Amino acid sequence: MTEDRIAPVLKTEDLAVSRAGRLLLTGLTLTLEPGAILHVSGENGIGKTSLIRTLAGLAPPAGGRLWLSGVPFMEDPQGHRESCLMIAHENALKPALSVARNLTFWAQVWGATDASVAAVRRLFGLAALWERPVRTLSQGQKRRVSLARLAFAGDRPLLLLDEPWVGLDEAAAQELADCLFAHARAGRAIVMTSHQPVPMAGIATLHLKAHVAPAQEETETV
Amino acid sequence: MTRAFFAIVLRDLRLHATSGGGLLLAPGFFALVATLFPLALNPAPATLRLIAPAVVWIGGLLAVLISLERIFGEDIEDGSLDAMALGLLPLALVALAKALGHLVAFGVPLLVTAPLIALAYQLDTATTGKLLLSLLLGLPALTLIGLFAAALTAGLKRAGALIALIVVPLELPVLIFGVWSVAAPAGGGQTGLIYLALITLGALILLPAAVGAVLRLVLE
């Protein structure tokens, strides 16, 4: 056992997750060491996306505690958010702008290096789409552009992906799996949601089940 | 951080330029409003000169207003705001960058159109100069107040009318001092300009942080 030599990337204790004041998940206790990959599964509406947004620090935990690299979330929320790279279900791409402009924008906003912009061109066959406006791309191609932003991780220790496999063809899915394994080998922890089986062997799966009785739900919107 | 800030400004400018109507939308609307008054009133040239500052300011206010509804809506729907909140900039600076992009995309074309309208209303050069100066000082405040209202209504569908209801009362002081700085008798104009500058300064200090805080709540 080599515990406590490095602080786990992500640690939660009795974490509760809510969306718009409605409690979705409670009692979530997790520890993700560097290199860990966690697949979160569960039916629609169970709170997978809300969990990802809470882990990213976009929504505050509804209860329990959350640490990133040993630092409690409440101590430095902005630092917490800057340490996460999240690829959400929405692609965050502007249809009127080219693939190049969209990706350069995210590189600059996330503080990635120019070298990583050059590197992203080689991912997911984007070189062929590079100057095309995003509105001319198919759903799967847009997803590939959005996922290519993984190359902007820099020194962020935690990657969060919401339904990354939706719309990908077999080759792109394989490339994503390879890419995620490479990030894990580089010492990052990864949490991804998917309601379908994930084409990555040997990773941990957390299956979320509804266990909040309606009577316990908070109805007040804060 | 500077790179991230100007990346947002530039991207918003590009998006404004490529969206329907592009950068001509605001000045076109502005010119349209300014044309309606002489047509409806059929006034003498002296009356025209009298109403010109008010017409230009009301036109400017409306032109800033029409473009605000979607300023955060698209970024929320397509996930951009979430992703920007995980970037290097605090949301207050994201808001300031969006305000600057909006100001350049809509304010600068207004400043270019205003002298043409002044010419059509037969204003003399000195008055036109004062009018431009008042717009230059007042437009940033108009934009920032509008941005605040846009953030408050960001999660709502068809928020345009609601934004107008929130924005117009808040922007009345800007409108009043704006018109006053052009139309006031000798000496009064400068006081109007000073008040405009103070409102813009206050808006610049207070509103980006307020917009950032509202956006944080919207994201939650």
Interface residues (C-beta under 8 A of the other chain):
Chain A: R53 A56 G57 L58 A59 P60 Q78 R81 E82 C84 L85 M86 A88 H89 E90 N91 A92 L93 K94 A96 L97 R101 T104 F105 W106 Q108 V109 W110 G111
Chain B: R3 A4 A7 I8 R11 R14 L15 T18 S19 E77 D78 G79 S80 D82 A83 M84 A85 L86 G87 L88 L89 P90 L219 E220
